[in-house]
């Protein structure tokens, strides 16, 4: 669900850093484009990766608008979406406490 939150990013600031400076939480882990925790999607606008495409995102994903906010720099006004991690591989049910 869109939140309508707006924040500014300096030309030399990653989208992740700009969001956090505005007290908008974007999940992250490595801050180096290697884990994909900060993965999201750009629906409108342009981003740039000054150091090249990070290893945690493919060219095909980038072509579909997916980005890693820890490595991407805004080069225009953006409309972004945070991607929730796929937790289907984990059993998030109640723990088995045995006989209590």
Gaussian input, Z-matrix of N, CA and C with variables (Angstrom, degrees):
# hf/3-21g

backbone

0 1
 N
 C     1     B1
 C     2     B2     1     A1
 N     3     B3     2     A2     1     D1
 C     4     B4     3     A3     2     D2
 C     5     B5     4     A4     3     D3
 N     6     B6     5     A5     4     D4
 C     7     B7     6     A6     5     D5
 C     8     B8     7     A7     6     D6
 N     9     B9     8     A8     7     D7
 C    10    B10     9     A9     8     D8
 C    11    B11    10    A10     9     D9
 N    12    B12    11    A11    10    D10
 C    13    B13    12    A12    11    D11
 C    14    B14    13    A13    12    D12
 N    15    B15    14    A14    13    D13
 C    16    B16    15    A15    14    D14
 C    17    B17    16    A16    15    D15
 N    18    B18    17    A17    16    D16
 C    19    B19    18    A18    17    D17
 C    20    B20    19    A19    18    D18
 N    21    B21    20    A20    19    D19
 C    22    B22    21    A21    20    D20
 C    23    B23    22    A22    21    D21
 N    24    B24    23    A23    22    D22
 C    25    B25    24    A24    23    D23
 C    26    B26    25    A25    24    D24
 N    27    B27    26    A26    25    D25
 C    28    B28    27    A27    26    D26
 C    29    B29    28    A28    27    D27
 N    30    B30    29    A29    28    D28
 C    31    B31    30    A30    29    D29
 C    32    B32    31    A31    30    D30
 N    33    B33    32    A32    31    D31
 C    34    B34    33    A33    32    D32
 C    35    B35    34    A34    33    D33
 N    36    B36    35    A35    34    D34
 C    37    B37    36    A36    35    D35
 C    38    B38    37    A37    36    D36
 N    39    B39    38    A38    37    D37
 C    40    B40    39    A39    38    D38
 C    41    B41    40    A40    39    D39
 N    42    B42    41    A41    40    D40
 C    43    B43    42    A42    41    D41
 C    44    B44    43    A43    42    D42
 N    45    B45    44    A44    43    D43
 C    46    B46    45    A45    44    D44
 C    47    B47    46    A46    45    D45
 N    48    B48    47    A47    46    D46
 C    49    B49    48    A48    47    D47
 C    50    B50    49    A49    48    D48
 N    51    B51    50    A50    49    D49
 C    52    B52    51    A51    50    D50
 C    53    B53    52    A52    51    D51
 N    54    B54    53    A53    52    D52
 C    55    B55    54    A54    53    D53
 C    56    B56    55    A55    54    D54
 N    57    B57    56    A56    55    D55
 C    58    B58    57    A57    56    D56
 C    59    B59    58    A58    57    D57
 N    60    B60    59    A59    58    D58
 C    61    B61    60    A60    59    D59
 C    62    B62    61    A61    60    D60
 N    63    B63    62    A62    61    D61
 C    64    B64    63    A63    62    D62
 C    65    B65    64    A64    63    D63
 N    66    B66    65    A65    64    D64
 C    67    B67    66    A66    65    D65
 C    68    B68    67    A67    66    D66
 N    69    B69    68    A68    67    D67
 C    70    B70    69    A69    68    D68
 C    71    B71    70    A70    69    D69
 N    72    B72    71    A71    70    D70
 C    73    B73    72    A72    71    D71
 C    74    B74    73    A73    72    D72
 N    75    B75    74    A74    73    D73
 C    76    B76    75    A75    74    D74
 C    77    B77    76    A76    75    D75
 N    78    B78    77    A77    76    D76
 C    79    B79    78    A78    77    D77
 C    80    B80    79    A79    78    D78
 N    81    B81    80    A80    79    D79
 C    82    B82    81    A81    80    D80
 C    83    B83    82    A82    81    D81
 N    84    B84    83    A83    82    D82
 C    85    B85    84    A84    83    D83
 C    86    B86    85    A85    84    D84
 N    87    B87    86    A86    85    D85
 C    88    B88    87    A87    86    D86
 C    89    B89    88    A88    87    D87
 N    90    B90    89    A89    88    D88
 C    91    B91    90    A90    89    D89
 C    92    B92    91    A91    90    D90
 N    93    B93    92    A92    91    D91
 C    94    B94    93    A93    92    D92
 C    95    B95    94    A94    93    D93
 N    96    B96    95    A95    94    D94
 C    97    B97    96    A96    95    D95
 C    98    B98    97    A97    96    D96
 N    99    B99    98    A98    97    D97
 C   100   B100    99    A99    98    D98
 C   101   B101   100   A100    99    D99
 N   102   B102   101   A101   100   D100
 C   103   B103   102   A102   101   D101
 C   104   B104   103   A103   102   D102
 N   105   B105   104   A104   103   D103
 C   106   B106   105   A105   104   D104
 C   107   B107   106   A106   105   D105
 N   108   B108   107   A107   106   D106
 C   109   B109   108   A108   107   D107
 C   110   B110   109   A109   108   D108
 N   111   B111   110   A110   109   D109
 C   112   B112   111   A111   110   D110
 C   113   B113   112   A112   111   D111
 N   114   B114   113   A113   112   D112
 C   115   B115   114   A114   113   D113
 C   116   B116   115   A115   114   D114
 N   117   B117   116   A116   115   D115
 C   118   B118   117   A117   116   D116
 C   119   B119   118   A118   117   D117
 N   120   B120   119   A119   118   D118
 C   121   B121   120   A120   119   D119
 C   122   B122   121   A121   120   D120
 N   123   B123   122   A122   121   D121
 C   124   B124   123   A123   122   D122
 C   125   B125   124   A124   123   D123
 N   126   B126   125   A125   124   D124
 C   127   B127   126   A126   125   D125
 C   128   B128   127   A127   126   D126
 N   129   B129   128   A128   127   D127
 C   130   B130   129   A129   128   D128
 C   131   B131   130   A130   129   D129
 N   132   B132   131   A131   130   D130
 C   133   B133   132   A132   131   D131
 C   134   B134   133   A133   132   D132
 N   135   B135   134   A134   133   D133
 C   136   B136   135   A135   134   D134
 C   137   B137   136   A136   135   D135
 N   138   B138   137   A137   136   D136
 C   139   B139   138   A138   137   D137
 C   140   B140   139   A139   138   D138
 N   141   B141   140   A140   139   D139
 C   142   B142   141   A141   140   D140
 C   143   B143   142   A142   141   D141
 N   144   B144   143   A143   142   D142
 C   145   B145   144   A144   143   D143
 C   146   B146   145   A145   144   D144
 N   147   B147   146   A146   145   D145
 C   148   B148   147   A147   146   D146
 C   149   B149   148   A148   147   D147
 N   150   B150   149   A149   148   D148
 C   151   B151   150   A150   149   D149
 C   152   B152   151   A151   150   D150
 N   153   B153   152   A152   151   D151
 C   154   B154   153   A153   152   D152
 C   155   B155   154   A154   153   D153
 N   156   B156   155   A155   154   D154
 C   157   B157   156   A156   155   D155
 C   158   B158   157   A157   156   D156
 N   159   B159   158   A158   157   D157
 C   160   B160   159   A159   158   D158
 C   161   B161   160   A160   159   D159
 N   162   B162   161   A161   160   D160
 C   163   B163   162   A162   161   D161
 C   164   B164   163   A163   162   D162
 N   165   B165   164   A164   163   D163
 C   166   B166   165   A165   164   D164
 C   167   B167   166   A166   165   D165
 N   168   B168   167   A167   166   D166
 C   169   B169   168   A168   167   D167
 C   170   B170   169   A169   168   D168
 N   171   B171   170   A170   169   D169
 C   172   B172   171   A171   170   D170
 C   173   B173   172   A172   171   D171
 N   174   B174   173   A173   172   D172
 C   175   B175   174   A174   173   D173
 C   176   B176   175   A175   174   D174
 N   177   B177   176   A176   175   D175
 C   178   B178   177   A177   176   D176
 C   179   B179   178   A178   177   D177
 N   180   B180   179   A179   178   D178
 C   181   B181   180   A180   179   D179
 C   182   B182   181   A181   180   D180
 N   183   B183   182   A182   181   D181
 C   184   B184   183   A183   182   D182
 C   185   B185   184   A184   183   D183
 N   186   B186   185   A185   184   D184
 C   187   B187   186   A186   185   D185
 C   188   B188   187   A187   186   D186
 N   189   B189   188   A188   187   D187
 C   190   B190   189   A189   188   D188
 C   191   B191   190   A190   189   D189
 N   192   B192   191   A191   190   D190
 C   193   B193   192   A192   191   D191
 C   194   B194   193   A193   192   D192
 N   195   B195   194   A194   193   D193
 C   196   B196   195   A195   194   D194
 C   197   B197   196   A196   195   D195
 N   198   B198   197   A197   196   D196
 C   199   B199   198   A198   197   D197
 C   200   B200   199   A199   198   D198
 N   201   B201   200   A200   199   D199
 C   202   B202   201   A201   200   D200
 C   203   B203   202   A202   201   D201
 N   204   B204   203   A203   202   D202
 C   205   B205   204   A204   203   D203
 C   206   B206   205   A205   204   D204
 N   207   B207   206   A206   205   D205
 C   208   B208   207   A207   206   D206
 C   209   B209   208   A208   207   D207
 N   210   B210   209   A209   208   D208
 C   211   B211   210   A210   209   D209
 C   212   B212   211   A211   210   D210
 N   213   B213   212   A212   211   D211
 C   214   B214   213   A213   212   D212
 C   215   B215   214   A214   213   D213
 N   216   B216   215   A215   214   D214
 C   217   B217   216   A216   215   D215
 C   218   B218   217   A217   216   D216
 N   219   B219   218   A218   217   D217
 C   220   B220   219   A219   218   D218
 C   221   B221   220   A220   219   D219
 N   222   B222   221   A221   220   D220
 C   223   B223   222   A222   221   D221
 C   224   B224   223   A223   222   D222
 N   225   B225   224   A224   223   D223
 C   226   B226   225   A225   224   D224
 C   227   B227   226   A226   225   D225
 N   228   B228   227   A227   226   D226
 C   229   B229   228   A228   227   D227
 C   230   B230   229   A229   228   D228
 N   231   B231   230   A230   229   D229
 C   232   B232   231   A231   230   D230
 C   233   B233   232   A232   231   D231
 N   234   B234   233   A233   232   D232
 C   235   B235   234   A234   233   D233
 C   236   B236   235   A235   234   D234
 N   237   B237   236   A236   235   D235
 C   238   B238   237   A237   236   D236
 C   239   B239   238   A238   237   D237
 N   240   B240   239   A239   238   D238
 C   241   B241   240   A240   239   D239
 C   242   B242   241   A241   240   D240
 N   243   B243   242   A242   241   D241
 C   244   B244   243   A243   242   D242
 C   245   B245   244   A244   243   D243
 N   246   B246   245   A245   244   D244
 C   247   B247   246   A246   245   D245
 C   248   B248   247   A247   246   D246
 N   249   B249   248   A248   247   D247
 C   250   B250   249   A249   248   D248
 C   251   B251   250   A250   249   D249
 N   252   B252   251   A251   250   D250
 C   253   B253   252   A252   251   D251
 C   254   B254   253   A253   252   D252
 N   255   B255   254   A254   253   D253
 C   256   B256   255   A255   254   D254
 C   257   B257   256   A256   255   D255
 N   258   B258   257   A257   256   D256
 C   259   B259   258   A258   257   D257
 C   260   B260   259   A259   258   D258
 N   261   B261   260   A260   259   D259
 C   262   B262   261   A261   260   D260
 C   263   B263   262   A262   261   D261
 N   264   B264   263   A263   262   D262
 C   265   B265   264   A264   263   D263
 C   266   B266   265   A265   264   D264
 N   267   B267   266   A266   265   D265
 C   268   B268   267   A267   266   D266
 C   269   B269   268   A268   267   D267
 N   270   B270   269   A269   268   D268
 C   271   B271   270   A270   269   D269
 C   272   B272   271   A271   270   D270
 N   273   B273   272   A272   271   D271
 C   274   B274   273   A273   272   D272
 C   275   B275   274   A274   273   D273
 N   276   B276   275   A275   274   D274
 C   277   B277   276   A276   275   D275
 C   278   B278   277   A277   276   D276
 N   279   B279   278   A278   277   D277
 C   280   B280   279   A279   278   D278
 C   281   B281   280   A280   279   D279
 N   282   B282   281   A281   280   D280
 C   283   B283   282   A282   281   D281
 C   284   B284   283   A283   282   D282
 N   285   B285   284   A284   283   D283
 C   286   B286   285   A285   284   D284
 C   287   B287   286   A286   285   D285
 N   288   B288   287   A287   286   D286
 C   289   B289   288   A288   287   D287
 C   290   B290   289   A289   288   D288
 N   291   B291   290   A290   289   D289
 C   292   B292   291   A291   290   D290
 C   293   B293   292   A292   291   D291
 N   294   B294   293   A293   292   D292
 C   295   B295   294   A294   293   D293
 C   296   B296   295   A295   294   D294
 N   297   B297   296   A296   295   D295
 C   298   B298   297   A297   296   D296
 C   299   B299   298   A298   297   D297

   B1=1.4427
   B2=1.5290
   B3=1.3059
   B4=1.4658
   B5=1.5304
   B6=1.3255
   B7=1.4618
   B8=1.5215
   B9=1.3315
   B10=1.4524
   B11=1.5146
   B12=1.3236
   B13=1.4584
   B14=1.5254
   B15=1.3262
   B16=1.4551
   B17=1.5147
   B18=1.3397
   B19=1.4602
   B20=1.5119
   B21=1.3246
   B22=1.4612
   B23=1.5119
   B24=1.3315
   B25=1.4616
   B26=1.5217
   B27=1.3145
   B28=1.4560
   B29=1.5245
   B30=1.3114
   B31=1.4658
   B32=1.5260
   B33=1.3356
   B34=1.4646
   B35=1.5324
   B36=1.3314
   B37=1.4566
   B38=1.5253
   B39=1.3355
   B40=1.4639
   B41=1.5269
   B42=1.3039
   B43=1.4573
   B44=1.5295
   B45=1.3184
   B46=1.4612
   B47=1.5262
   B48=1.3213
   B49=1.4651
   B50=1.5263
   B51=1.3319
   B52=1.4720
   B53=1.5252
   B54=1.3144
   B55=1.4624
   B56=1.5247
   B57=1.3165
   B58=1.4645
   B59=1.5269
   B60=1.3219
   B61=1.4697
   B62=1.5259
   B63=1.3239
   B64=1.4701
   B65=1.5344
   B66=1.3354
   B67=1.4696
   B68=1.5208
   B69=1.3337
   B70=1.4630
   B71=1.5182
   B72=1.3028
   B73=1.4563
   B74=1.5237
   B75=1.3161
   B76=1.4550
   B77=1.5262
   B78=1.3287
   B79=1.4655
   B80=1.5276
   B81=1.3230
   B82=1.4641
   B83=1.5156
   B84=1.3248
   B85=1.4565
   B86=1.5207
   B87=1.3200
   B88=1.4633
   B89=1.5294
   B90=1.3153
   B91=1.4722
   B92=1.5310
   B93=1.3165
   B94=1.4604
   B95=1.5181
   B96=1.3224
   B97=1.4610
   B98=1.5085
   B99=1.3372
   B100=1.4599
   B101=1.5195
   B102=1.3549
   B103=1.4691
   B104=1.5237
   B105=1.3125
   B106=1.4575
   B107=1.5200
   B108=1.3261
   B109=1.4664
   B110=1.5233
   B111=1.3150
   B112=1.4732
   B113=1.5254
   B114=1.2968
   B115=1.4658
   B116=1.5280
   B117=1.3059
   B118=1.4513
   B119=1.5064
   B120=1.3013
   B121=1.4632
   B122=1.5190
   B123=1.3152
   B124=1.4665
   B125=1.5220
   B126=1.3239
   B127=1.4628
   B128=1.5173
   B129=1.3225
   B130=1.4614
   B131=1.5163
   B132=1.3244
   B133=1.4481
   B134=1.5179
   B135=1.3372
   B136=1.4663
   B137=1.5173
   B138=1.3439
   B139=1.4532
   B140=1.5220
   B141=1.3269
   B142=1.4645
   B143=1.5273
   B144=1.3162
   B145=1.4561
   B146=1.5273
   B147=1.3259
   B148=1.4644
   B149=1.5292
   B150=1.3386
   B151=1.4666
   B152=1.5198
   B153=1.3128
   B154=1.4567
   B155=1.5183
   B156=1.3072
   B157=1.4607
   B158=1.5264
   B159=1.3371
   B160=1.4664
   B161=1.5280
   B162=1.3235
   B163=1.4653
   B164=1.5248
   B165=1.3276
   B166=1.4728
   B167=1.5267
   B168=1.3193
   B169=1.4626
   B170=1.5294
   B171=1.3181
   B172=1.4629
   B173=1.5265
   B174=1.2983
   B175=1.4698
   B176=1.5235
   B177=1.3244
   B178=1.4712
   B179=1.5239
   B180=1.3295
   B181=1.4626
   B182=1.5309
   B183=1.3256
   B184=1.4663
   B185=1.5254
   B186=1.3275
   B187=1.4619
   B188=1.5250
   B189=1.3351
   B190=1.4719
   B191=1.5318
   B192=1.3363
   B193=1.4559
   B194=1.5094
   B195=1.3260
   B196=1.4556
   B197=1.5231
   B198=1.3204
   B199=1.4700
   B200=1.5234
   B201=1.3099
   B202=1.4602
   B203=1.5173
   B204=1.3234
   B205=1.4569
   B206=1.5217
   B207=1.3291
   B208=1.4658
   B209=1.5234
   B210=1.3122
   B211=1.4647
   B212=1.5197
   B213=1.3187
   B214=1.4636
   B215=1.5274
   B216=1.3135
   B217=1.4595
   B218=1.5209
   B219=1.3134
   B220=1.4672
   B221=1.5239
   B222=1.3136
   B223=1.4597
   B224=1.5194
   B225=1.3361
   B226=1.4633
   B227=1.5174
   B228=1.3102
   B229=1.4565
   B230=1.5187
   B231=1.3207
   B232=1.4600
   B233=1.5181
   B234=1.3076
   B235=1.4527
   B236=1.5141
   B237=1.3460
   B238=1.4621
   B239=1.5239
   B240=1.3221
   B241=1.4577
   B242=1.5214
   B243=1.3162
   B244=1.4533
   B245=1.5143
   B246=1.3021
   B247=1.4625
   B248=1.5183
   B249=1.2855
   B250=1.4544
   B251=1.5257
   B252=1.3295
   B253=1.4656
   B254=1.5246
   B255=1.3286
   B256=1.4598
   B257=1.5274
   B258=1.3174
   B259=1.4613
   B260=1.5206
   B261=1.3381
   B262=1.4601
   B263=1.5244
   B264=1.3149
   B265=1.4588
   B266=1.5282
   B267=1.3270
   B268=1.4479
   B269=1.5227
   B270=1.3044
   B271=1.4567
   B272=1.5155
   B273=1.3128
   B274=1.4500
   B275=1.5256
   B276=1.3111
   B277=1.4692
   B278=1.5127
   B279=1.2965
   B280=1.4676
   B281=1.5184
   B282=1.3218
   B283=1.4668
   B284=1.5266
   B285=1.3023
   B286=1.4541
   B287=1.5281
   B288=1.3137
   B289=1.4653
   B290=1.5242
   B291=1.3183
   B292=1.4624
   B293=1.5155
   B294=1.2967
   B295=1.4792
   B296=1.5177
   B297=1.3063
   B298=1.4638
   B299=1.5062
   A1=108.87
   A2=117.70
   A3=120.50
   A4=111.03
   A5=114.55
   A6=118.79
   A7=112.12
   A8=117.20
   A9=120.26
   A10=113.64
   A11=117.28
   A12=119.88
   A13=110.26
   A14=115.99
   A15=122.00
   A16=108.31
   A17=115.64
   A18=120.27
   A19=108.95
   A20=115.49
   A21=121.27
   A22=109.62
   A23=115.03
   A24=121.30
   A25=108.79
   A26=116.17
   A27=120.71
   A28=108.98
   A29=116.58
   A30=121.19
   A31=112.30
   A32=116.99
   A33=120.86
   A34=112.23
   A35=116.86
   A36=122.49
   A37=109.52
   A38=116.94
   A39=118.65
   A40=109.54
   A41=115.41
   A42=120.37
   A43=109.68
   A44=116.92
   A45=121.14
   A46=110.95
   A47=117.78
   A48=120.90
   A49=111.63
   A50=116.90
   A51=120.45
   A52=110.96
   A53=117.21
   A54=120.84
   A55=110.49
   A56=116.62
   A57=120.09
   A58=111.24
   A59=117.49
   A60=120.46
   A61=111.12
   A62=116.19
   A63=121.53
   A64=111.68
   A65=116.13
   A66=122.53
   A67=113.17
   A68=115.99
   A69=122.28
   A70=106.59
   A71=116.14
   A72=121.03
   A73=111.32
   A74=114.81
   A75=122.57
   A76=104.60
   A77=117.98
   A78=119.42
   A79=110.82
   A80=115.77
   A81=121.02
   A82=109.19
   A83=115.10
   A84=119.84
   A85=110.12
   A86=117.36
   A87=119.99
   A88=114.81
   A89=118.28
   A90=124.35
   A91=113.44
   A92=116.39
   A93=119.55
   A94=114.67
   A95=118.22
   A96=120.82
   A97=114.57
   A98=117.00
   A99=119.77
   A100=114.94
   A101=117.30
   A102=118.21
   A103=113.79
   A104=118.22
   A105=121.46
   A106=114.80
   A107=119.00
   A108=121.49
   A109=113.38
   A110=116.72
   A111=121.22
   A112=112.05
   A113=116.48
   A114=122.11
   A115=111.19
   A116=114.56
   A117=121.48
   A118=109.73
   A119=114.82
   A120=119.81
   A121=109.37
   A122=114.85
   A123=121.46
   A124=106.78
   A125=115.95
   A126=120.58
   A127=111.34
   A128=115.62
   A129=120.64
   A130=108.04
   A131=116.54
   A132=120.93
   A133=113.14
   A134=114.22
   A135=120.74
   A136=110.32
   A137=114.24
   A138=120.84
   A139=108.80
   A140=114.50
   A141=120.69
   A142=108.16
   A143=115.35
   A144=122.98
   A145=106.78
   A146=118.74
   A147=120.41
   A148=114.03
   A149=116.81
   A150=120.40
   A151=112.53
   A152=117.49
   A153=121.61
   A154=111.72
   A155=116.12
   A156=122.45
   A157=109.77
   A158=117.84
   A159=120.82
   A160=111.76
   A161=116.15
   A162=120.93
   A163=113.51
   A164=118.82
   A165=121.06
   A166=113.35
   A167=116.96
   A168=120.24
   A169=108.31
   A170=116.56
   A171=120.60
   A172=110.60
   A173=115.78
   A174=120.65
   A175=110.72
   A176=116.85
   A177=120.92
   A178=110.41
   A179=117.85
   A180=120.86
   A181=110.72
   A182=115.89
   A183=120.19
   A184=110.30
   A185=117.34
   A186=121.12
   A187=111.71
   A188=116.92
   A189=121.83
   A190=111.61
   A191=116.93
   A192=120.55
   A193=115.38
   A194=117.99
   A195=120.02
   A196=109.91
   A197=115.58
   A198=121.73
   A199=109.53
   A200=114.67
   A201=122.01
   A202=105.81
   A203=116.01
   A204=120.79
   A205=113.28
   A206=118.36
   A207=120.35
   A208=112.35
   A209=116.95
   A210=121.06
   A211=113.64
   A212=116.80
   A213=121.61
   A214=111.16
   A215=115.34
   A216=123.52
   A217=108.51
   A218=116.56
   A219=121.24
   A220=109.05
   A221=116.86
   A222=122.04
   A223=111.37
   A224=115.13
   A225=123.42
   A226=106.66
   A227=117.42
   A228=119.77
   A229=107.76
   A230=116.55
   A231=121.29
   A232=111.32
   A233=115.27
   A234=123.16
   A235=104.58
   A236=115.70
   A237=119.63
   A238=111.52
   A239=113.82
   A240=122.23
   A241=107.25
   A242=116.91
   A243=121.06
   A244=108.49
   A245=116.95
   A246=120.93
   A247=108.52
   A248=115.28
   A249=119.85
   A250=108.57
   A251=117.52
   A252=119.21
   A253=111.26
   A254=116.20
   A255=121.62
   A256=107.69
   A257=115.78
   A258=120.54
   A259=112.27
   A260=116.94
   A261=120.37
   A262=112.33
   A263=117.54
   A264=119.89
   A265=112.33
   A266=117.34
   A267=121.65
   A268=110.72
   A269=116.17
   A270=121.00
   A271=107.34
   A272=116.56
   A273=121.47
   A274=112.11
   A275=115.27
   A276=119.27
   A277=111.09
   A278=114.66
   A279=119.97
   A280=109.46
   A281=117.51
   A282=119.13
   A283=110.65
   A284=114.91
   A285=120.10
   A286=107.44
   A287=116.11
   A288=120.71
   A289=111.92
   A290=114.96
   A291=118.26
   A292=111.85
   A293=115.36
   A294=120.18
   A295=108.68
   A296=115.92
   A297=120.39
   A298=110.10
   D1=126.44
   D2=179.26
   D3=-61.48
   D4=141.31
   D5=-179.40
   D6=-102.17
   D7=-20.33
   D8=-178.86
   D9=75.87
   D10=9.99
   D11=179.42
   D12=-68.87
   D13=141.62
   D14=-178.84
   D15=-126.09
   D16=137.45
   D17=174.45
   D18=-146.93
   D19=159.25
   D20=-179.49
   D21=-104.31
   D22=147.38
   D23=176.58
   D24=-127.54
   D25=131.70
   D26=174.22
   D27=-73.70
   D28=158.60
   D29=-177.84
   D30=-59.95
   D31=-28.34
   D32=-177.21
   D33=-102.45
   D34=22.52
   D35=-175.15
   D36=-123.11
   D37=130.94
   D38=176.13
   D39=-66.17
   D40=160.04
   D41=177.92
   D42=-61.97
   D43=-39.58
   D44=178.10
   D45=-60.36
   D46=-48.97
   D47=-179.78
   D48=-62.86
   D49=-40.30
   D50=179.31
   D51=-65.22
   D52=-41.62
   D53=178.80
   D54=-63.26
   D55=-46.13
   D56=-179.09
   D57=-65.31
   D58=-36.05
   D59=176.94
   D60=-63.32
   D61=-26.43
   D62=178.81
   D63=-95.50
   D64=13.03
   D65=-179.39
   D66=61.13
   D67=35.27
   D68=174.53
   D69=-110.02
   D70=119.33
   D71=-174.67
   D72=-82.62
   D73=120.73
   D74=168.36
   D75=-117.71
   D76=123.92
   D77=-179.70
   D78=-60.56
   D79=148.38
   D80=177.10
   D81=-158.00
   D82=167.86
   D83=175.25
   D84=-140.52
   D85=-67.94
   D86=-170.92
   D87=-84.16
   D88=-26.01
   D89=-175.07
   D90=60.19
   D91=18.15
   D92=-178.47
   D93=-129.47
   D94=10.86
   D95=177.94
   D96=76.23
   D97=19.52
   D98=-176.65
   D99=-108.21
   D100=-16.94
   D101=-174.24
   D102=-108.40
   D103=-28.15
   D104=179.65
   D105=85.04
   D106=4.36
   D107=-179.27
   D108=-61.08
   D109=-29.01
   D110=-176.38
   D111=-97.70
   D112=18.08
   D113=-176.95
   D114=-61.06
   D115=139.91
   D116=176.95
   D117=-155.25
   D118=-168.87
   D119=-178.20
   D120=-136.00
   D121=139.74
   D122=175.21
   D123=-99.30
   D124=118.90
   D125=178.62
   D126=-90.74
   D127=-26.22
   D128=-179.59
   D129=-149.07
   D130=136.20
   D131=176.50
   D132=108.53
   D133=-178.44
   D134=-175.74
   D135=-127.18
   D136=142.41
   D137=173.83
   D138=-124.11
   D139=164.82
   D140=178.67
   D141=-136.61
   D142=145.58
   D143=172.29
   D144=-113.62
   D145=95.70
   D146=-176.61
   D147=-57.86
   D148=-29.98
   D149=-179.36
   D150=-97.44
   D151=14.75
   D152=-178.41
   D153=90.86
   D154=169.04
   D155=-177.69
   D156=-62.82
   D157=127.23
   D158=179.76
   D159=-64.62
   D160=157.71
   D161=-175.45
   D162=-70.12
   D163=-20.85
   D164=-176.88
   D165=-87.42
   D166=10.70
   D167=178.16
   D168=-140.74
   D169=137.52
   D170=-179.62
   D171=-90.11
   D172=163.85
   D173=176.28
   D174=-61.21
   D175=-37.62
   D176=179.10
   D177=-65.18
   D178=-41.72
   D179=177.94
   D180=-64.44
   D181=-42.84
   D182=178.78
   D183=-61.50
   D184=-38.61
   D185=178.74
   D186=-65.18
   D187=-25.98
   D188=178.16
   D189=-86.70
   D190=1.03
   D191=177.01
   D192=99.63
   D193=0.40
   D194=179.28
   D195=-75.33
   D196=144.02
   D197=-179.00
   D198=-140.41
   D199=163.07
   D200=169.12
   D201=-110.45
   D202=111.24
   D203=-173.13
   D204=-64.92
   D205=-20.64
   D206=179.43
   D207=-73.29
   D208=-19.53
   D209=-175.80
   D210=-118.30
   D211=-13.02
   D212=-175.49
   D213=-90.61
   D214=141.96
   D215=176.83
   D216=-116.25
   D217=133.33
   D218=179.21
   D219=-70.22
   D220=133.86
   D221=176.39
   D222=-119.90
   D223=10.45
   D224=174.41
   D225=-166.74
   D226=178.26
   D227=170.95
   D228=-64.46
   D229=141.66
   D230=-175.67
   D231=-124.15
   D232=151.07
   D233=163.24
   D234=-118.46
   D235=118.56
   D236=-174.09
   D237=-121.14
   D238=162.29
   D239=176.81
   D240=-133.50
   D241=134.28
   D242=174.37
   D243=-83.63
   D244=138.43
   D245=177.50
   D246=-98.19
   D247=128.76
   D248=176.86
   D249=-79.91
   D250=139.08
   D251=179.73
   D252=-64.93
   D253=149.56
   D254=177.09
   D255=-81.38
   D256=108.79
   D257=-178.75
   D258=-100.30
   D259=11.24
   D260=-175.32
   D261=-64.07
   D262=-21.40
   D263=-179.33
   D264=-79.66
   D265=-7.88
   D266=-178.64
   D267=-107.80
   D268=143.91
   D269=174.53
   D270=-86.79
   D271=104.83
   D272=-177.60
   D273=-100.53
   D274=15.62
   D275=178.98
   D276=-73.28
   D277=-175.23
   D278=179.42
   D279=-67.21
   D280=139.63
   D281=178.06
   D282=-68.81
   D283=148.79
   D284=176.70
   D285=-79.88
   D286=110.42
   D287=-177.76
   D288=-93.14
   D289=3.13
   D290=-179.40
   D291=67.15
   D292=-153.83
   D293=177.60
   D294=-80.52
   D295=119.89
   D296=-179.17
   D297=-106.87

